[in-house]
Amino acid sequence: MNTFIFEAQSTSWFKTDLPTYHCRFDKSLYKDELFAQLGIYFPESLINAVAKRRAEFLAGRYCAAEALRQLNIHNFIIKTGANRNPLWPETVKGSISHCDNYAIAIASDKSDLIGVGIDIESQITEETFEKIQSQVLSVSEIELISNIDLKKTISFAVAFSLKESFFKASYPTIQKYFDFSAVTITDIDSVGNTVSFKVNETLHESFKKGMLLQGEFHLLPEEKVVTLVKI
Ligand SMILES: CC(C)(COP(=O)(O)OP(=O)(O)OC[C@H]1O[C@@H](n2cnc3c(N)ncnc32)[C@H](O)[C@@H]1OP(=O)(O)O)[C@@H](O)C(=O)NCCC(=O)NCCS
């Protein structure tokens, strides 16, 4: 077993039964030969990338390959689309995230699923929080996260990550970037670990204004959070 990747396992952090796989990775042990050893395609886009970027891409694709394996899909090369979006097999919806030394991926072949998004974020400092909160959250969301039974910087990370997960889940359908104000977080349940949110503007036929959705979150060690949005 290679030690670049460690603590690799199926994820049981969420209520979903969709194949989800995470690992941790040690960037200091990264070398290019690991791509071949782990059976992951080294894309042209990484030729000019620094080792840190190569390492996180490899760890993310490794988790994605494991999630696909659970759907009985082997040796599929997940290429990258025009806006960095991973290109999954035609019958699959999936998502990848990496943050520091964590990577995670989810995949589904359920035909009734519009999309799935997953995201890991580190908690930010109080100082950064004060600076950036209004760029990511509305006045009502700032008030909401101040009243949740979680440290403010953690509930901010949950809200921010949830929006990133929603973006990843919906991007393959919407096919364009949209702003953080496109959805509003309406509740964070710190007991049930769910996040409720609302679509504020019609982004697509499948994502109409007023649509109510729910995601999940899980708190990781090292002050990180991970969120999942399944639509
Ligand atoms: C794309 C984005 C969501 C990535 O999130 P991040 O926290 O920077 O990084 P993560 O490690 O969690 O995710 C990176 C992975 O997301 C996936 N990803 C990147 N762009 C994507 C897209 N357009 N659609 C779906 N997935 C995408 C990729 O798999 C990428 O990893 P890889 O490049 O190694 O394959 C973020 O950088 C971004 O551009 N956000 C702006 C759009 C947004 O969130 N709007 C708010 C909506 S409410």
The ligand as a Gaussian input file, in Angstrom:
#p B3LYP/6-31G(d) Opt

LIG

0 1
 C      -15.342000      25.328000      -8.882000
 C      -15.364000      25.520000      -7.394000
 C      -16.765000      25.196000      -6.886000
 C      -14.313000      24.582000      -6.758000
 O      -14.346000      24.582000      -5.384000
 P      -13.038000      24.685000      -4.462000
 O      -13.502000      24.772000      -3.048000
 O      -12.184000      25.785000      -4.997000
 O      -12.210000      23.380000      -4.660000
 P      -12.610000      21.851000      -4.373000
 O      -11.363000      21.105000      -4.159000
 O      -13.673000      21.704000      -3.375000
 O      -13.213000      21.426000      -5.756000
 C      -12.393000      21.292000      -6.861000
 C      -13.023000      20.273000      -7.750000
 O      -14.329000      20.721000      -8.122000
 C      -14.623000      20.188000      -9.385000
 N      -15.071000      21.292000     -10.231000
 C      -14.353000      22.352000     -10.656000
 N      -15.105000      23.125000     -11.461000
 C      -16.312000      22.547000     -11.528000
 C      -17.500000      22.882000     -12.218000
 N      -17.574000      23.936000     -13.015000
 N      -18.560000      22.055000     -12.064000
 C      -18.490000      20.952000     -11.288000
 N      -17.377000      20.579000     -10.614000
 C      -16.301000      21.390000     -10.744000
 C      -13.336000      19.580000      -9.949000
 O      -13.418000      18.182000      -9.848000
 C      -12.275000      20.132000      -9.036000
 O      -11.192000      19.268000      -8.780000
 P      -10.133000      18.889000      -9.933000
 O       -9.834000      20.170000     -10.649000
 O       -8.971000      18.319000      -9.202000
 O      -10.883000      17.908000     -10.799000
 C      -15.025000      26.987000      -7.003000
 O      -13.673000      27.227000      -7.230000
 C      -15.792000      28.030000      -7.785000
 O      -15.417000      28.419000      -8.887000
 N      -16.876000      28.569000      -7.222000
 C      -17.567000      29.674000      -7.832000
 C      -18.918000      29.357000      -8.229000
 C      -19.828000      29.257000      -7.039000
 O      -19.581000      28.521000      -6.126000
 N      -20.910000      30.048000      -7.049000
 C      -21.839000      30.036000      -5.948000
 C      -23.046000      29.256000      -6.260000
 S      -24.278000      29.464000      -5.039000

